[in-house]
Every structure is written in structure tokens, then in C-alpha cells.
């Protein structure tokens, strides 16, 4: 099997468009089509189907996506293991984080790392926990920092800090003056939510389920900063890591709600692939992370 065919297939899967996949791979649209056809002939099944103007994966195509990502990821990890014998002073470090560690906990560590190793190329991606998990599996990332245990058996995790999720609102919102707010009372107010895939949202929804409560009206957004801005504008309430509210609480723009059975404790986890070889670059970063925790820095 030609690995380039798999890379072409994954690009088509990402864009669901032959032309855009070709642009990414510097191939013509007919060349991309020929490679997909060659791959389908090798397997003897259809991998993609055209439904009107839309390109869709078949069941066989969905299976090939998972297997291809694991295979190509393993190939990259093998290459990195050999290249790890080179100097720490060259190469790249690819880190992915969910919103809480990405915005409020890791910047200090990355700053120290960059000062010590200015020639190392840093790639820093902020996404929800599910996407970070997938990028570690397919080796698009070296390390991830997320707020939940991840489900894939190929991943390993280690708690690097403790955290608390709290409910909050504007000081001028009707809920702000109430004491011992029940989960049922929350369901009667508009809730500003992060998108599905957020570990903070999963934790909060699991807590609500345990209280036999369902949210009423909701607004869903894709940014923690947007959540805070909407809540500051008195649209409703939300929930977030207490670390993400530090400045707004100090400036009295937001206030923590006194909700029964809260705050919700959790951990922030360092995640990596079980077969990932820790290069000198990764080892240097992890030492800085450990030293920062020990000294009481941002990730203590």
C-alpha cells in the first residue's frame, strides 16, 4: 500500500472536496481523483460517494480514516524516535490544549521554554478535548493538556494540577443576590454554553444529570472569552474554571454563584500517546513544566 495514497485520502476526507485537497497537496484535481480510484481498486470497495453536490465517506471510508491516522501516526513516531538522538537545540514542539489550560495555565511555561530554546519551532493549538485527543492519536501533536480523562486506550495521562469549575454571572443579574441556589433554579435561567466536546461542559452536564436537572434556554458559543462577554452583558449565567475568571472577579465584572453541591473539583491532565518517544525537546519542556509546578507558578 502506498502511504501517499493514504495521505491523499485523508486530505480529501478533511476537505470533502477533490480540488481543495489537491491545492493542499500541490496536485491537480484529476491526479487526486486518480489516487482515490487507485486506493478503491486496491481495497475493492468504494471509499467515497457523491450525493448531489456533496462528497461523503462510505462506511469503508470511515474505517480507513481511523486506520490510516493510526498507521501514519505510528510512522511519524518511528521517525521521531530515530531523530530524537539529535540536539535539543533544533526541531519543533507541538502542543494542544483545551481552553482552560491553553488560556490561563500554560503561557508562562511556554514563555520560559522559548527563552531557553528560542530556535525551537513552537506550535500551539487550542481546541476542545476531543479534538486534542484525536490530534495526539494521529501524531499531529506531541503533548496535550485537557480537563478530562480521555477514552482512547493508546493514550496516557497524568494529572498536572487541580482545578475547580464554578457557576458565575454578572453582579447585576437576578441570581447574583441569591444564596444557596439550587440546580433547579439554574435551569430556569438562560445558560451560555461552550460547544460540545468541551470537557468543562461534559463535567457540568454530568453534574446536572446527577441532580436530575436539565437546562432550559441556552446559547452555544465556541470561545470562553465570548462566554464571559455575554454573561457580563447580563444575558444569563455560565460555568468555567475558576482560573479563567481571575481578572473579571478582581474587577467585579463577574461574580461566582452560591450553588449547592458546587464548585466541581477536577484535574488538568497532561496527555500523550503511549508509544510516543520523548525527544530531548519534549523532555526539556516537561522539566520546565515540573519546575514551574514545584515553584508555585501558573501550573502549580
N, C-alpha and C positions, 0 to 999 in steps of 0.2 A: 504494500500500500504506500502510495506517495504522500508524504506528510504535507507537501504543498497543496495537494488537493483538499486535505482536511482544513488547512488554513483558509483556503478559498471558500470552502463550505461554511465555515464559522463566520466569515465576513459577510456572506450572503444572508446567513441567519440573523446577524446583527442588524443589517440594513433592510432585509426583506426586499432587496432591490439589486438586480444584477449590475446596473450602471454605477450606482454608488459604491458597491463592493469593488468594482473594477477601478474606480477612482482611488479608493483606499489602497489597493494592491498594485496600482500602476499597470493595470491590464485593461484591454478593451472589453466591451460588453460581450462580444461573441466569444472571446477567449474564456471569460468567466463561465458562460453557458456551456462551452465545450468541456471545461473541467468538471462542472457539476454532472454533466451527462456521463463523462468517463467514470466518475465515482459511482453513479447509479448503476452503470453497467457492471462494475466490479462487484457490487453487492447484490445485484439482481432485483433491486426494489426501487420504488420512487421515494425520493427524499424530500422533494418539494412539489407543491401543486399550485397551479394558477387558478384562483377563484375570482372570476371577473378581472378587476384590475389589481387584486391583492395576491401576493405571494405568501403561501403558508407552508409550514412544516407538516409532513406526514408523521404518523406515529413512529415509523422507522427513522425519520429525520430527527425527531425529538430524542430518540435513543442515541443516535450518532452524536448529537450535540454533547450529551453527558460524557460519553466515552472518549470523544475527541478532546474535550477540555482536560480530562484526566490524563490522557496519553501525552498531549503536547506539554501539559504542566510538568509531567514526570521527566520528559526530555529536557526541558529548561532547567529543572532542578539538578539533573545529572550534569549538565554543562556548568552550572554554577558551582557544584561540588568540586569539580576539577579546577575551575578558575579561582576558587577560594584560596588557593596557595599563593595568589598574588598579594601585593601590598594593600594594606588598609587605606592607603592614601589615594587610591583610584577606584572608580566604579560608581555604582548607584545604590540608593536605598529607597525602597518603595513602601510607603506606609499608608494604610487605610484606616479610617476611624469613623465611628458613629458620631453624631453631632455633639454629644456632651464632652467626651474626651478630646475631640477634634478642636472644639472652640475654646475650651476652658482649662484643659489639663496638660496637653502635650506641647503647646507652643514654646513654653520655657525650655523643655528638654531638647526640642529641635533647635532652638536658638543656641544652646550650649554646644550641641553636636556640630552645628555649622561653624561656630567659631573655632572649634578644634580641627575640623576637617573641611575647610572651605572649598576644596576641589571635588568633593563628593557630590554627585548629582542627586538632589532630593526630589522625590515625587510624593506628593501629599494629597490624598483623596479623601473627601468627606462624603459619606453616603450612609444609607441605613444599614443595620446589622446584617440583614440577609444578603445585600449586595457585597458587603465586605467579605462575608463568608465565601461567596462564590468566587470572588477575585483571588482569594487565597488558594482555593482549590485549583483554579486554572493557572496559578502562578503569575497572575498579573500584579500581585502584591507579595512582599516579603513577610510583613507583620501586620496584624490588625489589632485595633483596640475597640472593644464593644461592651455594651452593658448587659449582656445575657450569655448564658451557656449556648453554644452552637450545636446543631444537631448532627453534623456530618462526622462519621467515625474516623475520617482521615485527619481531623483537626485536633489540636491540643490547646488547652487554655490554662492560664494561670492568673489568679486574682492579683491585681496590682494596686488597687485602692478600694476603699469603702465609699459608698455614696448613699444619698437619700433622695427619694422622689417626693415632692410636696405639691399640694394644690395652691394656686395663687390667683389673685385678681387685682383689679385697680382698687386703691383705697377708697374710691368714691362709689364702688359697686355695692348694691344692697347686701351682698353676702359678707362684705368686709367687716361689718359691725357685729356679726353674729358669733356666738360662742358654741362650741361643740356641735358643729354642723354634721348632720347625718348624711350618709351616702345617698339616701333617697332625695334629700334636699338638693344635692348636686344635680341629680337627673332632671330637675325642674328648671335649670338654668342652661343657657347656651354654652357649649363647650368648644374650645378651639383645639383641634387635634393635629398632631403630626401625621404624616402619611403612614399607611400600613407598611410593616417591615421595620418600623422603629421599635427597638427593644423597650424603650420607656413606655410607649403606647401598649405593647403587649403586657408589660408588668401591671399597668394601671387597669387595663381591661380584665386581666385575670383577677385583680383585687375586686373590681366591681362585680364580676361573676360570683365570687365568693360571698359577696354581700347581697346577692340576688337582686341586683340593680342594673338597669340598662339606661344608657344615656338617652336624653331626649333630642333636642336640636343640636346639631354640630356643624362646624365649619372645618374643613380639612385643608391644611397647607403643607408645604414642603420645606419650611425653614423655621428653626427655633426663634430666630430674630423676628420673623413675621408673626409668630405666635405671640411673642411678648408685646409687639406693637399693637396688635389687635386687642389684647387684654388691657393694655394701658389705655386704649381708646374706649374702655368700658363696654366692649361687646359681650363679655362673658368671663369665664374662668378657664384655666388650663392647669396642666401638671408638668413638672420638669424637675431635673436635678437641681438641688439647692445651689450647686456650684454655678449653674447658669444664670442665677438670679442675683448674684452678689452685688453688682453695681446698682441694679434697679431697686433692691431692698435698701441699700445705703442711701440712695437719693429719694426714697419714699415715693417712687413711681409705681411700685407694686407692693403687695403685702401677702404674706402667707396665710392661708385659711386654716382655721382651727377645726379640722375634720377628724371625726372619730376613727380610730384604727390607723391613723397616719402620723408621721411620714412612713413611707415604704422603704425599708433598707434594701440595698442591693450592692453588688460589686462591679467594678470595671475590670474586664479581663484582657490580658494580652493573649492573642491567638496566632497560631502558626500551623503550617502543615506538618504532620507527623514525620514526613520524610525530608523536610527542609533542612539543608545543611547550613549551619550558621557560619557565614563567611566572617572574615575579620571585621568587615564593615558592620555587620549586624551585631557581632559581639561587642564592638566598641559602643554602638548605640545602646545596647542593653546595659552595659556597665554605667553609662551616664544616667540612664533611667533609674537603675538601682541606687546610685549615689545620690540622685536628686530625692528619691523617696526617703533615703536614710537621713538626709539633712533637713527634711521637712519642707521640701519645695512643693511645686504645683502638683506632683503626683505622689505625695507622701501618703 
